[in-house]
Amino acid sequence: MDRVEVDDVVHAITQVQEFYGKELDKLGAKLWIRALHGRTAEEIKRALADYTGIGKHAPKPVHIIELIEKTRSENRGKLPAPDPEVTHCPPDIARAWMWFINVKTRGSKNLDGMFSKSAEVDAKTQDRYLTLVNHEARRHNRPDAIPDEYKLPEVWQ
């Protein structure tokens, strides 16, 4: 997985852990990523989402690995494996989200410095990125992705 995918997976793991009332710290995130090595970001995110429908307690990496392996065996021979180099997110949108995530996690005791250093951009680019992430969240009907203090009225009204 590239850095953007790792950050995306860590975000997904963090969200699932929070769903179960748990926190994910830097060490925990690193252990998860190491344990999930060899799996694609899409497989991991799908398994995390599936787990929330069946799991009674916060998942451990082994639970997610088991779900991925089960899905792989069920799908063997049905469809060709996805090309791990293909992304459906344009690079400018990915950079904008990485900037936004970095800004939101700065100062967090658990996540500060964990995400890419893409927040080091000029003010004009920051404005463009903020507008872009607002539009993308709106386009995908995900108002919860943007905290109220970052929502642009011209996008959300």
C-alpha positions, 0 to 999 in steps of 0.5 A: 500500500502507498502512503495515502492508502495506509493513511486511509486504512488507519483512518478506517481502523480508527473509525471502527475502533471508535465505533466500539468505544476504543482508541487507536494510538500510533503504536496500535496503528503501526501494529495493525498495518504490519499485521495486515501486510499483503492485503489491499486497502480495499480488502481491509476497508471492506472487512472492517465494514463487514465486521461492524455488522457481525462483531460484538467487540472491537476487532483485532487484526486476526478478525479482519484477516479471517474476513479477508481470507474468507472473502478471497476464498468465496470470490476465487475464480469469480473476478480478476484481482483488482490492480493495486495501482489503480485508484478511483480518487484523482491525485488532487482530491487525495492530496486535499484529503491528506492535507485536511486529515493532517490539519484535523489530527495535528495536536492529537495525542494519538494521531499527531504526525502519523499522517503525511506532512501534506499540510505544509502548503501555501494559504492559496492551496489550503483554501483550494483544498478546503473547498475541494474536500467540502465539495467532495463530502457534499457530493458523496453525501458525507456531511459528517466528514467535515466538522462544522468549523470547517464547513463552507456555507457556500457549499453546504447551504 
